Amino acid sequence: MKKTYSGRYFEILEKRKNLPVWVHKEEFLKTLKENQIVLLVGETGSGKTTQIPQFVLEAVLNENPSSGPKGKKWLVGCTQPRRVAAMSVSRRVAEEMDVEIGDEVGYTVRFEDCSSSKTVLKYLTDGMLLREAMADPLLGRYKVIVLDEAHERTLATDLLFGLLKQTLVSRPDLKLVVMSATLEADKFQNYFTGVPLIKVPGRLYPVEILYTREPQRDYLEAAINTVIQIHESEPPGDVLVFLTGEEEIEDTCRRIASKLGDQVNVMPLYSTLSPAMQQKIFDPTTDAVRKIVVSTNIAETSLTIDGIVYVVDPGFSKQKLYHPNTRVESLLVSPISQASADQRAGRAGRTQPGKCFRLYTEKSFKELEKQTYAEILRSNLANTVLTLKRLGVENLLHFDLIDPPAPDTLARALDDLYHLGALDDECNLTKTGEMMSEFPLDPQMAKMIIVSPQFNCSNEILSVSAMLSVPNCFIRPRGEGQKAADKAKSMFSHIDGDHLTLLNVFHAFLQHNQNQDWCYENFINYRAMKSAVNVREQLVRIMSRFQIKLCSPDFNSRDYYVNIRKALLAGYFMQVAHLERTGNYLTFRDKDDQVVHLHPSNCLEYKPEWVVYNEYVLTSRNFIRTVTYIQGEWLVDIAPDYYKPANFPNSEAKRVLQRHCKKRRLSEERSCKIF
Ligand SMILES: Nc1ncnc2c1ncn2[C@@H]1O[C@H](COP(=O)(O)OP(=O)(O)OP(=O)(O)O)[C@@H](O)[C@H]1O
């Protein structure tokens, strides 16, 4: 039966037909029919992300009217580097196709699947497609895969390139479309040897680019002043400002709001914000109030925020950097690339003409790198190696990547996985490694969960892991509310560490029946808590697949928290710091030790000799965040191979460790004598 469409459908269809990609529809479909791989480069806003997958779907449905593999429907998949884009674009496409989201059009992002057996077009993060490939390396449900925003060169997209290059050989019926606004076409054509390239010039509305005459000393001040200037002297239209991180964004929102009051509606956007808050930026505003969205670069690609006329681009973003020697992966505020700057400008001019205010000179723009450096060259690769091993890649050095990572980085990753027991001496995936790869978590966390039954506390470790996987649950408003928030937090504080504090919050939330008012009264982020409950349920499902026992120590036993702390260490034993006599902590790794400080958010009432930490944060100082007290002798008990004193540089910590080892040896000898 033919579907009857709503009036809205025809209204949007008229607009869609004006998008530049529509002129190239026939050429694109013909090229796709004749080739297995097609590259498509089109300007921002030309209609790639929303239209091309629909064209592809039309062709797939026309050519394959009967059902796909195992009686299921064929799928067209379109990847996005960011979850907020995958979710919002799929909603838009569902609206364009006049269907409910989750039916014919759906999305899958980490910890959230909004697709069903009806789904034929699925937007998903590149990371999720990689996960699907682990379960089914031939991606049997897919007829066409569209890799969007390829220029971003995220780690997952780069791995998908390598993987799909192999898969396409085994599956001649599978097709691949690679899309971007600013693709290094030559590089990709070389990589995929001579595949056709379709160029879509033009955009729907023009964007005027303005540069400053002089370089700006303080980009934050400059950004705030520009927003005020726009508000005071430019015609109506919403504003999108790009900044680098959560704190900076919240602070800027507050400052803009205090200067412009009710005349504007200021909204933050960053990845750790709850999905509900993220969705708020798409709410239409009334004419009298200007919307000002202050965002990290998660709004840089694919997003259309209706009403945005002005973009303010200070030219910086936080970028991941990895030092294989110290094994520290950190985020540093760095200048963006020309490709990023173009993407940012492209957020304007989507539903009407726009203006982009670049807070740097034209000369500086020309001096920026052309493209952002591929993420694979700037990351800790432990997770990547685990993924590749799970995908059956035997020889990592022969896996065909566009930019192969530095050998040092690869060696470090192999080493870490070996210590975690994920790889054996021959670099093959162990049973533990296989299990670890099934958890959508970093390898240490996965290991911690897998071994937690040995410490009789898998229930607690799951709760801690869930809490570590969601946005910060503590709300700390600036100004008046800060003291009250700190007081509320202290009610949950556990003197031995932040992990245990998170566990207290999780338990309290359950005890109060997941009540939203309770969260509000206690300065707890309700959405984060609901997400944690949801994440935990998903982790439980993976646990039961592997028959990993769910168990808890007796809450009244003295060892309740000791067991949990030991289990934490069993996963994170490579993230330990020792308090030196100088009063500083020193990370304790087998090469370069680093002086670090406890992050001010910690809830320890004293400075323990040894701590295990979740995160290394590099800002004005080196901080370790989310820390818990552990005992030095546990290191030699829990990770004896890793903590051989001979492996470590001469230090105070080494001497302590030697003592523990000696004690352990003596007690072993003693127990030998008894028998
Ligand atoms: N949510 C929306 N509301 C209104 N119009 C929209 C929406 N999403 C998309 N559009 C319209 O469709 C156009 C094309 O969007 P699309 O995301 O497909 O472009 P694109 O070429 O992929 O851009 P980019 O390279 O920036 O991702 C937009 O410029 C806008 O006019």
The ligand as an SDF file (V2000), in Angstrom:
LIG
                    3D

 31 33  0  0  0  0  0  0  0  0999 V2000
   17.0670   20.3330   11.5800 N   0  0  0  0  0  0  0  0  0  0  0  0
   16.9740   21.0810   10.4880 C   0  0  0  0  0  0  0  0  0  0  0  0
   16.1260   22.1290   10.4370 N   0  0  0  0  0  0  0  0  0  0  0  0
   16.0300   22.8950    9.3360 C   0  0  0  0  0  0  0  0  0  0  0  0
   16.7510   22.6980    8.2210 N   0  0  0  0  0  0  0  0  0  0  0  0
   17.6020   21.6730    8.2150 C   0  0  0  0  0  0  0  0  0  0  0  0
   17.7660   20.8090    9.3440 C   0  0  0  0  0  0  0  0  0  0  0  0
   18.6890   19.8930    9.0370 N   0  0  0  0  0  0  0  0  0  0  0  0
   19.0900   20.1720    7.7760 C   0  0  0  0  0  0  0  0  0  0  0  0
   18.4490   21.2280    7.2770 N   0  0  0  0  0  0  0  0  0  0  0  0
   18.6310   21.8480    5.9530 C   0  0  0  0  0  0  0  0  0  0  0  0
   19.3100   20.9360    5.1110 O   0  0  0  0  0  0  0  0  0  0  0  0
   20.5400   21.5110    4.6750 C   0  0  0  0  0  0  0  0  0  0  0  0
   21.5450   20.3980    4.4460 C   0  0  0  0  0  0  0  0  0  0  0  0
   21.9420   19.8000    5.6600 O   0  0  0  0  0  0  0  0  0  0  0  0
   23.0010   18.6290    5.6480 P   0  0  0  0  0  0  0  0  0  0  0  0
   23.3280   18.3320    7.0570 O   0  0  0  0  0  0  0  0  0  0  0  0
   22.5030   17.5140    4.8150 O   0  0  0  0  0  0  0  0  0  0  0  0
   24.2300   19.3110    4.9030 O   0  0  0  0  0  0  0  0  0  0  0  0
   25.7380   18.8080    4.7520 P   0  0  0  0  0  0  0  0  0  0  0  0
   26.1400   19.0540    3.3460 O   0  0  0  0  0  0  0  0  0  0  0  0
   25.8660   17.4330    5.2520 O   0  0  0  0  0  0  0  0  0  0  0  0
   26.4920   19.8110    5.6800 O   0  0  0  0  0  0  0  0  0  0  0  0
   27.7840   19.5670    6.6250 P   0  0  0  0  0  0  0  0  0  0  0  0
   28.9460   19.3470    5.7370 O   0  0  0  0  0  0  0  0  0  0  0  0
   27.8520   20.8460    7.3310 O   0  0  0  0  0  0  0  0  0  0  0  0
   27.4770   18.4170    7.4980 O   0  0  0  0  0  0  0  0  0  0  0  0
   20.8930   22.5290    5.7270 C   0  0  0  0  0  0  0  0  0  0  0  0
   21.7640   23.5070    5.2580 O   0  0  0  0  0  0  0  0  0  0  0  0
   19.5220   23.0870    6.0550 C   0  0  0  0  0  0  0  0  0  0  0  0
   19.1350   24.0050    5.0790 O   0  0  0  0  0  0  0  0  0  0  0  0
  1  2  1  0
  2  3  1  0
  2  7  2  0
  3  4  2  0
  4  5  1  0
  5  6  2  0
  6  7  1  0
  6 10  1  0
  7  8  1  0
  8  9  2  0
  9 10  1  0
 10 11  1  0
 11 12  1  0
 11 30  1  0
 12 13  1  0
 13 14  1  0
 13 28  1  0
 14 15  1  0
 15 16  1  0
 16 17  2  0
 16 18  1  0
 16 19  1  0
 19 20  1  0
 20 21  2  0
 20 22  1  0
 20 23  1  0
 23 24  1  0
 24 25  2  0
 24 26  1  0
 24 27  1  0
 28 29  1  0
 28 30  1  0
 30 31  1  0
M  END
$$$$
